[in-house]
Amino acid sequence: MSRPQLHPRTKVFWLRRRVPADLVAAVGRKEVTLSLGTKDPAEAKRRFSEELAKLEARWAALRQGSRSLTEIEAHGLAREVHDWWLQKHQANPSEQSFWRTDLGGKLWAALPAADARTLLADFLHGSFDPERQSAREMKAWCVQTAERLLGTRGLIVDEVGRERLAKAVAAAVQRASLALARYAQGEFDGVPVVATTQALSLAVSKEQKAVSFEELVKGWAAEKHPAPKTLYEWKRVIGQFAAFLGHEDAARLTPDDVIRWKEALIAEGLSPKTISDGKLVAVRTILQWGADNRRLTNNPAERVRMNAKRKAAETIRGFSDEEAAIVLRAALGEADPVLRWVPWLCAYSGARVSEVCQLRREDVRQIEGIWCMKFDPEAGPLKTASSERAVPLHQALLDSGFLTFARSVASGPLFADLRPDKFGKRGGNGTKVLGRWVRGLGLTDERLAPNHSWRHRVKTLGRRYRLASDIVNAITGHGTRTVADQYGEFEMAALHRELMKIPALVSSSSA
């Protein structure tokens, strides 16, 4: 199941997931069930996402099989233990008594593992050594902590890798404890601290209370009012990030955590643009809101970037005249209103497919005596403030019978049979339908975006036929570039005059 299930008797939500067939033997059962420990639907969804990510990570690790860890990888994993240990004890560093720095650097050199019988025998024979006992406890703690680190990430590691991670944990806590010893003496990075409240606040930040990612997302969303799709996608990204970390506390984050995540995304084979714009931007923005609103002391992702420059061969291009003609002629023969009219409306306006798909009967109107289509936020969400606009209908659309089609709709959406997606946008499903249809016409060049390439084409035609650049921006809904562009009005007659400089490419009589 893809959502939490409510137990009929206890009313507590559960996770149920069928084990993939290839893993049944390794897991030992066909289905995994796990109580989410809550009756709150919203909390259940959050815990479900977190537990499902952990479960799928464990399954992925099972498929990959046992692996080892390099020393560098082990130290990278152990870095969060270092930061957690410092944070846990930084307010009162002298009270840290478990980790003895005089023993921390020689745990594996000094002691073999000892079981309870060995310790009892030492005690009975009078050879019990408290120092050896402390070292054994520290070493056992490192081994257990390493196991927890592996468990939260679903990693299956061989004995060599597990020992390397346990040693890395010891090294991390040793470094942190040495730093705490200096803090206890009033020294930070070797610099004595002036005993004033102001100096102390500069040297040691106050202990940061836990701040959940969910709290930050809710605060950011309440202030910024993002589009539903953006909020959905960013929540999903933040959930993936938390699953990778193995915890929900944004206050524990370090820049190294964000860098480790970026490196993991690169290793998964995600494109630079996806990592930069689809992943890092979401995390960086949410954390920045937390820092700006004093939920966090800083933004650990502030300087973490991904070079996402596209190569020339990867950039989207507009339809050529020949390609545009293929699409427009094919549309003439379609009975489905979406396939018949949306490509033509985009071709002669440069409008976004999402804008066209949500047009209503009342949005096709005369303004200043000129037939136009108006992109109104009441019809559905628009990408930017400049996207709200009216665009004259090109003569090719009038000659092709678009007004007759529009008048045939009594009221409401022109493309009522196009089902809205989960965000209430007809453009989501319209993009999929049109994309498959255009590719089916043989236009398979990956640089062609079946829908967005119309916007690129209109820009190209604007240059070819010398349309005024500010008017082309007003037609396509691009924002103004200079303060001067914001002066004056864009009269419909001026928009119509410039748009009509673009000649009709296909006659409606060619169907």
Phi and psi in degrees as a GROMACS rama.xvg file:
@    title "Ramachandran Plot"
@    xaxis  label "Phi"
@    yaxis  label "Psi"
@TYPE xy
-100.81  12.9804  SER-2
-150.146  163.192  ARG-3
-62.804  148.213  PRO-4
-111.446  139.164  GLN-5
-89.9038  125.17  LEU-6
-70.0825  127.845  HIS-7
-64.4559  -26.0192  PRO-8
-96.083  -50.6601  ARG-9
-85.3465  -18.9099  THR-10
65.1675  17.8631  LYS-11
-92.6605  141.208  VAL-12
-79.6486  146.338  PHE-13
-129.684  156.469  TRP-14
-102.79  128.08  LEU-15
-127.192  130.54  ARG-16
-144.349  127.86  ARG-17
-71.6995  133.116  ARG-18
-73.6997  130.095  VAL-19
-53.36  143.942  PRO-20
-56.3335  -36.2412  ALA-21
-75.2082  -7.05041  ASP-22
-114.656  -1.32574  LEU-23
-57.5649  -42.8913  VAL-24
-64.2751  -41.2107  ALA-25
-72.0462  -37.8678  ALA-26
-78.6333  -32.0363  VAL-27
89.5788  9.49226  GLY-28
-160.906  165.494  ARG-29
-94.6038  -14.8222  LYS-30
-144.601  141.716  GLU-31
-107.592  129.369  VAL-32
-124.297  140.296  THR-33
-149.426  127.348  LEU-34
-71.4098  134.129  SER-35
-88.4441  -5.88267  LEU-36
66.4691  27.7332  GLY-37
-151.384  152.568  THR-38
-105.628  -2.25208  LYS-39
-84.1604  119.799  ASP-40
-58.9645  -41.4727  PRO-41
-66.2676  -43.8595  ALA-42
-66.3094  -36.1328  GLU-43
-62.5677  -40.5768  ALA-44
-62.7691  -41.6103  LYS-45
-64.5419  -48.1531  ARG-46
-66.8457  -36.066  ARG-47
-59.6198  -47.8227  PHE-48
-60.4321  -41.8686  SER-49
-66.1013  -47.8009  GLU-50
-69.1239  -34.8076  GLU-51
-66.273  -39.5197  LEU-52
-63.4704  -39.7078  ALA-53
-65.351  -42.5422  LYS-54
-62.4655  -45.3084  LEU-55
-68.1425  -31.2494  GLU-56
-66.0631  -39.1987  ALA-57
-66.729  -40.0906  ARG-58
-64.9016  -40.3459  TRP-59
-62.5031  -38.1069  ALA-60
-67.1863  -37.232  ALA-61
-62.4617  -40.9733  LEU-62
-65.6848  -36.7535  ARG-63
-72.7761  -26.1305  GLN-64
82.578  178.272  GLY-65
-67.6978  140.302  SER-66
-137.969  173.506  ARG-67
-107.114  176.877  SER-68
-121.576  137.039  LEU-69
-76.7252  165.472  THR-70
-62.0411  -38.666  GLU-71
-64.5195  -43.605  ILE-72
-61.8825  -40.7414  GLU-73
-62.7916  -44.4401  ALA-74
-66.4821  -33.8063  HIS-75
-63.9796  -42.4419  GLY-76
-65.7006  -36.6978  LEU-77
-77.6171  -9.7442  ALA-78
-59.9406  -35.9598  ARG-79
-68.1937  -26.7457  GLU-80
-67.6127  -40.9483  VAL-81
-57.1795  -49.7561  HIS-82
-66.9553  -39.3713  ASP-83
-64.8239  -40.8771  TRP-84
-64.0495  -42.7176  TRP-85
-62.0065  -47.1009  LEU-86
-63.4002  -38.8917  GLN-87
-63.2697  -35.7797  LYS-88
-113.537  1.70465  HIS-89
-68.694  -26.4645  GLN-90
-67.092  -39.9743  ALA-91
-132.815  73.216  ASN-92
-62.0778  -28.435  PRO-93
-71.8719  -15.0119  SER-94
-84.2471  -4.89593  GLU-95
-73.2655  115.145  GLN-96
-125.386  -10.8381  SER-97
-71.0671  -46.3551  PHE-98
-90.3636  118.527  TRP-99
-96.4324  115.369  ARG-100
-68.1506  -20.7652  THR-101
-73.1012  -16.4576  ASP-102
-109.298  -22.9337  LEU-103
-58.956  -28.3475  GLY-104
-87.1741  -1.72059  GLY-105
-136.422  28.9504  LYS-106
-62.6005  -46.7899  LEU-107
-79.1142  -23.9281  TRP-108
-77.825  -26.7705  ALA-109
-94.1045  -34.4087  ALA-110
-132.956  136.213  LEU-111
-81.7656  165.325  PRO-112
-65.7005  147.062  ALA-113
-131.047  135.443  ALA-114
-96.0326  179.693  ASP-115
-63.1812  -35.8165  ALA-116
-66.213  -37.9575  ARG-117
-63.9261  -43.3863  THR-118
-64.9953  -39.2357  LEU-119
-66.0006  -40.9844  LEU-120
-63.3435  -41.2663  ALA-121
-59.2433  -42.2195  ASP-122
-67.3046  -43.6174  PHE-123
-66.9735  -30.9892  LEU-124
-92.525  9.34885  HIS-125
73.1878  15.0688  GLY-126
-107.398  17.676  SER-127
-67.5095  128.062  PHE-128
-118.306  111.357  ASP-129
-56.7683  -34.1397  PRO-130
-66.1006  -42.4323  GLU-131
-64.1088  -37.7475  ARG-132
-64.0337  -44.5867  GLN-133
-59.8944  -42.5504  SER-134
-63.646  -41.0837  ALA-135
-62.9634  -41.6581  ARG-136
-64.2522  -41.8141  GLU-137
-63.2801  -43.4553  MET-138
-65.2863  -43.6185  LYS-139
-62.0684  -38.8875  ALA-140
-62.9773  -40.6552  TRP-141
-62.9117  -41.4258  CYS-142
-64.3604  -44.1301  VAL-143
-65.6275  -40.3158  GLN-144
-65.36  -39.2581  THR-145
-62.2749  -40.1049  ALA-146
-62.8572  -40.3837  GLU-147
-65.7363  -40.6733  ARG-148
-59.2544  -43.9452  LEU-149
-66.7316  -39.3505  LEU-150
-64.303  -40.956  GLY-151
-65.9833  -23.4673  THR-152
-103.09  -0.331952  ARG-153
66.5746  27.6346  GLY-154
-88.8151  135.893  LEU-155
-107.94  113.019  ILE-156
-124.691  143.082  VAL-157
-74.0248  176.123  ASP-158
-61.6793  -39.1369  GLU-159
-62.1564  -45.9085  VAL-160
-65.3331  -37.1575  GLY-161
-66.525  -39.5596  ARG-162
-67.7915  -39.2793  GLU-163
-61.2068  -39.4982  ARG-164
-69.0694  -40.8333  LEU-165
-61.284  -41.6301  ALA-166
-65.7851  -36.8763  LYS-167
-66.3429  -37.4509  ALA-168
-61.5703  -44.5855  VAL-169
-59.9694  -43.6849  ALA-170
-64.6219  -38.9426  ALA-171
-65.3162  -44.9702  ALA-172
-70.6694  -32.8645  VAL-173
-61.8613  -46.7937  GLN-174
-61.9956  -43.3312  ARG-175
-64.9557  -40.3762  ALA-176
-69.545  -35.588  SER-177
-63.5625  -39.6989  LEU-178
-64.4345  -40.2029  ALA-179
-64.0944  -35.5169  LEU-180
-62.5074  -38.396  ALA-181
-69.1058  -39.9114  ARG-182
-59.6793  -40.3245  TYR-183
-62.1498  -23.3214  ALA-184
-94.6425  6.0761  GLN-185
81.5847  18.4654  GLY-186
-116.206  135.491  GLU-187
-126.239  115.004  PHE-188
55.915  34.8455  ASP-189
85.2374  -0.265461  GLY-190
-105.459  120.009  VAL-191
-59.4524  144.725  PRO-192
-103.984  132.632  VAL-193
-67.4976  132.414  VAL-194
-79.128  64.3961  ALA-195
-126.926  155.671  THR-196
-59.6164  -40.5297  THR-197
-65.0865  -44.9262  GLN-198
-66.004  -38.5644  ALA-199
-64.6634  -38.0203  LEU-200
-67.5098  -28.1297  SER-201
-77.1028  -33.4768  LEU-202
-80.5872  -39.8728  ALA-203
-130.59  118.137  VAL-204
-68.9855  148.978  SER-205
-62.5107  149.608  LYS-206
-60.4222  122.653  GLU-207
-79.7782  124.122  GLN-208
-73.5168  160.001  LYS-209
-62.016  137.194  ALA-210
-131.304  113.911  VAL-211
-76.2862  150.726  SER-212
-60.5813  -36.6652  PHE-213
-61.0557  -40.3796  GLU-214
-61.55  -41.9076  GLU-215
-66.4087  -42.9556  LEU-216
-63.3977  -43.9282  VAL-217
-62.4896  -42.9849  LYS-218
-63.9113  -44.8617  GLY-219
-62.5837  -45.0367  TRP-220
-65.4796  -38.9676  ALA-221
-63.8614  -33.3397  ALA-222
-85.4733  -40.3551  GLU-223
-93.0408  -19.5788  LYS-224
50.2514  60.4181  HIS-225
-69.7075  163.648  PRO-226
-61.5471  146.405  ALA-227
-52.7965  -39.5844  PRO-228
-66.3792  -41.1489  LYS-229
-61.8769  -45.2085  THR-230
-61.5991  -42.9661  LEU-231
-61.5581  -48.8091  TYR-232
-64.5842  -42.3479  GLU-233
-70.2256  -36.0369  TRP-234
-60.7237  -40.817  LYS-235
-64.4797  -41.3535  ARG-236
-65.0503  -45.0504  VAL-237
-61.8052  -38.0599  ILE-238
-63.2393  -40.8827  GLY-239
-63.9755  -40.7753  GLN-240
-64.151  -45.1035  PHE-241
-62.9883  -39.7851  ALA-242
-63.2226  -39.1134  ALA-243
-63.5672  -42.032  PHE-244
-70.9553  -32.7249  LEU-245
86.8867  12.9863  GLY-246
-156.95  168.445  HIS-247
-111.131  7.73937  GLU-248
-93.8096  106.405  ASP-249
-68.1606  -24.1369  ALA-250
-69.0689  -17.4096  ALA-251
-88.7731  -4.85566  ARG-252
-66.3847  146.624  LEU-253
-129.261  160.277  THR-254
-55.6425  -34.0037  PRO-255
-63.0208  -33.8314  ASP-256
-62.0632  -44.5775  ASP-257
-67.1215  -39.1312  VAL-258
-65.5586  -40.8057  ILE-259
-60.3866  -40.3337  ARG-260
-64.6868  -44.2873  TRP-261
-58.7172  -44.028  LYS-262
-63.6583  -36.1763  GLU-263
-67.0865  -38.1183  ALA-264
-66.3257  -38.1385  LEU-265
-63.4035  -43.0022  ILE-266
-63.7731  -29.0449  ALA-267
-72.0381  -13.3649  GLU-268
92.5058  12.5852  GLY-269
-67.4676  148.534  LEU-270
-71.1285  152.683  SER-271
-54.8519  -39.95  PRO-272
-65.9388  -40.471  LYS-273
-62.8736  -43.2185  THR-274
-64.8549  -44.9458  ILE-275
-69.7257  -55.8973  SER-276
-88.8274  -27.7315  ASP-277
-94.1657  -22.6857  GLY-278
-118.209  -62.7179  LYS-279
-64.6073  -37.8717  LEU-280
-59.5097  -42.7176  VAL-281
-62.4443  -49.3769  ALA-282
-63.6247  -45.5686  VAL-283
-62.881  -41.1213  ARG-284
-67.9864  -44.3665  THR-285
-63.9913  -43.0624  ILE-286
-67.7661  -34.6322  LEU-287
-65.7047  -37.5236  GLN-288
-61.6319  -41.9219  TRP-289
-61.1123  -41.0008  GLY-290
-68.9049  -43.1089  ALA-291
-64.0772  -29.5947  ASP-292
-105.108  19.5911  ASN-293
61.7285  24.6216  ARG-294
-80.6673  -31.4528  ARG-295
-123.243  153.716  LEU-296
-75.6587  -26.239  THR-297
-160.35  177.59  ASN-298
-108.502  101.989  ASN-299
-63.498  -19.2478  PRO-300
-97.2012  4.57606  ALA-301
-55.5019  -41.6709  GLU-302
-106.478  10.0803  ARG-303
-88.5027  115.156  VAL-304
-128.481  164.032  ARG-305
-131.83  126.592  MET-306
-70.1793  108.871  ASN-307
-114.179  24.9187  ALA-308
-65.5902  130.9  LYS-309
-81.9628  146.619  ARG-310
-77.0548  159.275  LYS-311
-55.4991  -37.6074  ALA-312
-74.603  -6.7148  ALA-313
-104.495  -8.83769  GLU-314
-76.422  147.56  THR-315
-71.9014  140.688  ILE-316
-121.802  164.281  ARG-317
-82.4455  164.521  GLY-318
-65.5496  137.643  PHE-319
-74.5703  170.312  SER-320
-57.9726  -43.0526  ASP-321
-65.1285  -43.6801  GLU-322
-67.117  -41.9596  GLU-323
-62.0885  -39.9728  ALA-324
-63.837  -38.9322  ALA-325
-59.4118  -45.773  ILE-326
-67.7078  -46.2202  VAL-327
-67.4433  -38.2612  LEU-328
-66.3626  -40.4801  ARG-329
-63.4582  -37.739  ALA-330
-63.2644  -33.935  ALA-331
-58.8464  -28.2059  LEU-332
-93.3874  4.63501  GLY-333
-93.0919  139.389  GLU-334
-87.457  -28.9152  ALA-335
-66.084  121.148  ASP-336
-56.6835  -32.6828  PRO-337
-64.707  -48.7594  VAL-338
-70.9225  -31.9135  LEU-339
-73.2832  -42.9425  ARG-340
-107.988  -32.9261  TRP-341
-60.359  -45.4964  VAL-342
-60.4256  -38.8438  PRO-343
-67.2943  -42.8133  TRP-344
-62.721  -40.3997  LEU-345
-69.7522  -38.4196  CYS-346
-63.9322  -32.6881  ALA-347
-108.76  20.113  TYR-348
-144.72  -23.6171  SER-349
72.1935  14.1734  GLY-350
-70.7696  156.606  ALA-351
-73.0951  145.987  ARG-352
-58.8391  -39.4112  VAL-353
-62.5986  -34.3103  SER-354
-69.5577  -43.5459  GLU-355
-68.2572  -40.1678  VAL-356
-65.1352  -22.1087  CYS-357
-102.021  11.4862  GLN-358
-59.9133  144.749  LEU-359
-113.29  165.809  ARG-360
-56.0655  -41.1846  ARG-361
-73.4828  -10.3353  GLU-362
-83.9964  -9.93344  ASP-363
-98.2557  106.285  VAL-364
-149.353  169.127  ARG-365
-93.9109  131.853  GLN-366
-129.127  122.944  ILE-367
56.6139  33.5659  GLU-368
79.383  7.9022  GLY-369
-119.044  131.601  ILE-370
-69.9816  131.096  TRP-371
-137.993  166.164  CYS-372
-117.667  131.038  MET-373
-106.746  127.21  LYS-374
-94.6462  105.504  PHE-375
-115.691  132.689  ASP-376
-62.7882  -17.2734  PRO-377
-68.7325  -23.42  GLU-378
-79.6591  -23.1067  ALA-379
161.737  166.745  GLY-380
-63.484  142.327  PRO-381
-113.6  154.057  LEU-382
-67.4988  -45.9869  LYS-383
-138.065  172.521  THR-384
-62.4596  -36.574  ALA-385
-73.0902  -9.66173  SER-386
-74.0827  -20.0773  SER-387
-77.5435  114.029  GLU-388
-166.864  170.857  ARG-389
-118.942  139.268  ALA-390
-126.107  129.255  VAL-391
-61.0546  147.515  PRO-392
-81.2661  124.419  LEU-393
-64.2247  150.185  HIS-394
-58.156  -31.5157  GLN-395
-61.0025  -34.4824  ALA-396
-71.3135  -40.6841  LEU-397
-65.3231  -43.8627  LEU-398
-65.1942  -28.0727  ASP-399
-82.3036  -7.45279  SER-400
95.6214  21.7687  GLY-401
-64.4615  -38.5538  PHE-402
-62.5954  -38.0444  LEU-403
-61.2733  -43.3688  THR-404
-61.9728  -46.9386  PHE-405
-61.3447  -40.1923  ALA-406
-70.6897  -18.841  ARG-407
-73.8356  -13.8912  SER-408
-93.2563  120.725  VAL-409
-61.8738  -48.946  ALA-410
-168.098  166.706  SER-411
81.3736  -160.835  GLY-412
-59.79  138.299  PRO-413
-68.4488  -31.9997  LEU-414
-116.196  60.7936  PHE-415
-63.9945  -26.293  ALA-416
-76.1823  -8.80711  ASP-417
-83.5211  109.908  LEU-418
-70.4993  130.515  ARG-419
-62.773  149.115  PRO-420
-80.8369  -172.854  ASP-421
-67.7158  -10.5987  LYS-422
-100.362  7.6339  PHE-423
81.2265  13.7537  GLY-424
-107.991  125.405  LYS-425
-69.9759  -26.2867  ARG-426
-62.5733  -27.6463  GLY-427
-61.7466  -50.476  GLY-428
-75.928  -31.8788  ASN-429
-60.9482  -40.3893  GLY-430
-60.8611  -41.4249  THR-431
-66.8411  -46.1651  LYS-432
-61.5462  -48.2668  VAL-433
-68.3755  -36.5546  LEU-434
-61.171  -46.9478  GLY-435
-64.2497  -39.3625  ARG-436
-64.7338  -46.0731  TRP-437
-63.5051  -43.4957  VAL-438
-62.2072  -32.3529  ARG-439
-69.5447  -12.9602  GLY-440
-85.6711  2.37205  LEU-441
94.5917  4.89291  GLY-442
-91.1802  86.189  LEU-443
-107.417  3.60095  THR-444
-58.0523  123.804  ASP-445
-65.246  -19.8158  GLU-446
-77.9888  -12.5452  ARG-447
-86.2123  125.196  LEU-448
-97.7938  111.79  ALA-449
-48.2795  -26.1205  PRO-450
-111.884  -45.9012  ASN-451
-72.7057  -19.1371  HIS-452
-65.3054  -19.2995  SER-453
-64.5636  -37.7335  TRP-454
-64.9328  -41.4838  ARG-455
-63.1214  -39.99  HIS-456
-63.3646  -43.9061  ARG-457
-62.0908  -37.5981  VAL-458
-62.6867  -42.2781  LYS-459
-63.0088  -44.2255  THR-460
-65.0156  -33.668  LEU-461
-59.8557  -40.396  GLY-462
-73.03  -39.5681  ARG-463
-62.3929  -42.7088  ARG-464
-103.46  13.2697  TYR-465
59.922  46.6528  ARG-466
-74.048  148.22  LEU-467
-61.312  127.739  ALA-468
-63.4666  -36.9606  SER-469
-68.1345  -31.302  ASP-470
-74.3055  -36.3891  ILE-471
-60.1512  -41.7267  VAL-472
-63.3137  -39.3283  ASN-473
-66.3534  -37.0044  ALA-474
-68.4869  -44.7305  ILE-475
-83.709  -10.1909  THR-476
82.0856  23.1394  GLY-477
-82.5842  146.957  HIS-478
-67.8136  160.529  GLY-479
-71.4998  147.231  THR-480
-99.2715  -25.8579  ARG-481
-130.764  164.053  THR-482
-63.1722  -35.8042  VAL-483
-59.9734  -34.0298  ALA-484
-64.2205  -20.6547  ASP-485
-83.484  -10.3222  GLN-486
-82.0458  145.413  TYR-487
77.2894  -179.812  GLY-488
-117.031  157.143  GLU-489
-101.082  94.9256  PHE-490
-69.4725  146.331  GLU-491
-63.2979  -33.1177  MET-492
-63.1136  -38.0755  ALA-493
-69.3365  -40.944  ALA-494
-63.2353  -43.0677  LEU-495
-64.6739  -42.5604  HIS-496
-57.7634  -45.6376  ARG-497
-71.6508  -42.297  GLU-498
-62.7996  -35.4421  LEU-499
-74.9267  -3.39114  MET-500
-70.7443  -20.5825  LYS-501
-82.9126  117.874  ILE-502
-74.7405  155.027  PRO-503
-65.3981  136.767  ALA-504
-91.4155  -38.5038  LEU-505
-130.399  133.882  VAL-506
-85.3904  141.662  SER-507
-65.9191  -16.2148  SER-508
-80.3829  -3.38117  SER-509
-88.0237  6.2676  SER-510
